[in-house]
Amino acid sequence: MEGNTTRVPYITEREQVPEGGGERYDDIMESRGRISGPFGVLLNSPELAGRVGHLGAYVRFESGLPDSVRELAILTTAREFDCAYEWAAHEPIAREAGVREEAIEVVAERDPLDDLTGTEALVVRYGRHLFRDRAVPDDPFEEAKAEFGVEGVVELTATMGYYSTIACVLNAFEVTPGEGSPKLP
């Protein structure tokens, strides 16, 4: 899915990893099956890549959030950061997870939330506040806590935080999606 150039070396093979970082490469391969996206650049700092990968494996594969909520949160993050790679990677996953086309379109176009279900609107509104205002007002926070519970609102927030880190890495190092990938409008 990656484009051909990034601002730092793009690591895809174990022998490209800086000395002593092979185990981190192996960990990422084991949890994801391949090196792609942010990990190709993060492996220039193997310890950081390993720690980011460990958190990401939990957020993506083990979190208690419903898959559709997690993926809508990721798309909201990708849109707020204008992260083309993150959007391209997660738009098809979101569809597979049951995120409605209408919700994907609202996020992509930054449209009003009127046509979303209550849960969809809550997730998108929460993310928009978090990223645009750098805070979540009491009302949407309490709505999210009521909807997902304390653990769930912590996981929702951390999911958006994790994917904002990933968006920063992808954007800063100019990791781009390959030809034919879903595009941000």
C-alpha positions in Angstrom: 0.0 0.0 0.0 2.9 2.4 0.5 4.3 4.8 -2.0 7.9 4.4 -3.0 9.6 7.2 -1.0 9.6 8.4 2.5 11.8 11.0 4.3 13.8 8.4 6.1 14.7 4.8 5.1 11.6 2.6 4.7 12.5 -0.7 6.3 10.8 -3.9 5.0 13.5 -6.5 5.7 15.1 -7.7 9.0 18.6 -7.0 7.7 17.7 -3.3 7.2 16.9 -2.8 10.9 19.6 -1.0 13.0 21.8 -3.3 14.9 20.2 -4.9 17.9 16.6 -4.2 16.6 15.9 -7.5 15.0 13.8 -8.8 17.8 11.5 -5.7 17.5 11.2 -6.4 13.8 10.2 -10.0 14.6 7.6 -8.9 17.2 5.9 -6.6 14.6 6.0 -9.3 11.9 4.5 -11.8 14.4 1.6 -9.5 15.4 0.8 -8.1 12.0 2.2 -10.6 9.5 4.1 -7.9 7.6 5.9 -4.6 7.9 3.8 -1.8 6.5 2.6 1.8 7.0 4.1 3.5 10.0 6.3 0.5 11.0 8.5 0.8 7.9 9.7 4.2 9.2 9.4 3.5 13.0 11.8 0.6 12.7 14.6 3.2 12.2 14.1 3.3 16.0 13.5 -0.3 16.8 12.7 0.1 20.5 10.2 2.8 19.8 8.7 0.6 16.9 8.3 -2.3 19.3 6.6 -0.3 22.0 4.3 1.4 19.5 3.6 -1.9 17.9 2.7 -3.5 21.3 0.2 -0.8 22.1 -1.2 -0.9 18.6 -1.7 -4.6 18.7 -3.9 -4.1 21.8 -5.8 -1.2 20.4 -6.5 -2.8 17.1 -6.9 -6.5 17.9 -7.8 -6.8 21.6 -9.7 -3.7 22.7 -13.1 -4.1 24.2 -14.6 -1.6 21.8 -17.0 -3.0 19.2 -15.1 -3.2 15.8 -17.4 -0.7 14.1 -16.8 1.9 16.9 -13.1 1.4 16.8 -12.9 1.7 13.0 -15.2 4.8 13.0 -12.9 6.3 15.7 -9.9 5.5 13.5 -11.5 7.1 10.4 -12.4 10.2 12.4 -8.8 10.5 13.5 -7.5 10.0 10.0 -9.8 12.6 8.7 -9.0 15.1 11.4 -5.3 14.7 10.7 -5.8 14.5 6.9 -3.8 11.3 7.0 -4.1 9.7 3.5 -2.4 6.5 4.4 -4.4 5.9 7.6 -7.6 6.6 5.7 -6.7 4.3 2.8 -5.8 1.5 5.2 -8.8 1.7 7.4 -11.7 2.7 5.1 -12.1 -0.9 3.8 -11.6 -2.3 7.3 -14.3 0.0 8.5 -16.7 -1.3 5.9 -15.9 -4.9 6.8 -16.5 -4.0 10.5 -20.0 -2.8 9.7 -19.5 1.0 9.6 -22.3 2.3 7.4 -21.4 4.1 4.1 -23.3 7.1 5.3 -21.0 7.4 8.4 -17.9 7.0 6.3 -19.2 9.8 3.9 -20.0 12.2 6.8 -16.5 11.7 8.2 -14.8 12.0 4.8 -16.6 15.2 3.9 -16.6 16.7 7.4 -20.4 16.9 7.1 -22.9 17.6 9.9 -23.8 14.6 12.0 -27.6 14.8 11.5 -27.9 11.6 9.4 -25.8 9.4 11.7 -27.1 6.9 14.3 -26.7 8.1 17.9 -23.6 6.0 18.5 -22.0 7.0 15.2 -22.6 10.7 15.9 -21.3 10.3 19.4 -18.0 8.8 18.2 -17.4 11.4 15.5 -18.4 14.3 17.8 -16.1 13.0 20.5 -13.2 12.8 18.1 -13.9 16.2 16.5 -13.9 17.9 19.9 -10.8 16.0 21.0 -8.8 17.0 18.0 -10.2 20.4 17.1 -10.7 21.8 20.7 -8.0 19.7 22.4 -10.6 18.7 25.0 -14.0 17.0 25.2 -16.8 19.0 26.8 -18.8 17.5 29.7 -21.9 16.6 27.6 -20.2 14.5 24.9 -17.9 13.0 27.5 -20.7 11.9 29.8 -22.6 10.6 26.7 -19.6 8.5 25.8 -19.2 7.2 29.3 -22.9 6.3 29.4 -22.7 4.5 26.1 -19.4 2.7 26.5 -18.8 2.6 30.3 -15.7 4.0 32.0 -13.4 1.4 30.5 -14.9 2.0 27.0 -14.5 5.7 27.1 -10.9 5.3 28.2 -10.3 2.9 25.3 -12.1 5.2 22.8 -9.9 8.1 23.9 -6.7 6.0 23.8 -7.7 4.5 20.4 -8.0 8.1 19.0 -4.7 9.0 20.7 -2.9 6.0 19.4 -4.1 6.6 15.8 -3.2 10.3 16.1 0.4 9.2 16.9 0.3 7.0 13.9 -1.1 9.8 11.7 1.7 12.1 12.9 4.3 9.5 11.9 2.7 8.8 8.5 2.3 12.5 7.7 5.7 13.6 9.0 7.6 10.9 7.1 5.4 11.2 4.0 4.3 7.6 3.9 1.6 7.5 1.2 -0.9 4.9 0.1 -0.3 3.1 -3.1 -2.1 3.6 -6.4 -5.7 2.6 -6.3 -6.1 3.0 -2.6 -9.2 4.8 -1.2 -8.6 8.5 -1.2 -9.5 11.3 1.2 -11.6 13.9 -0.5 
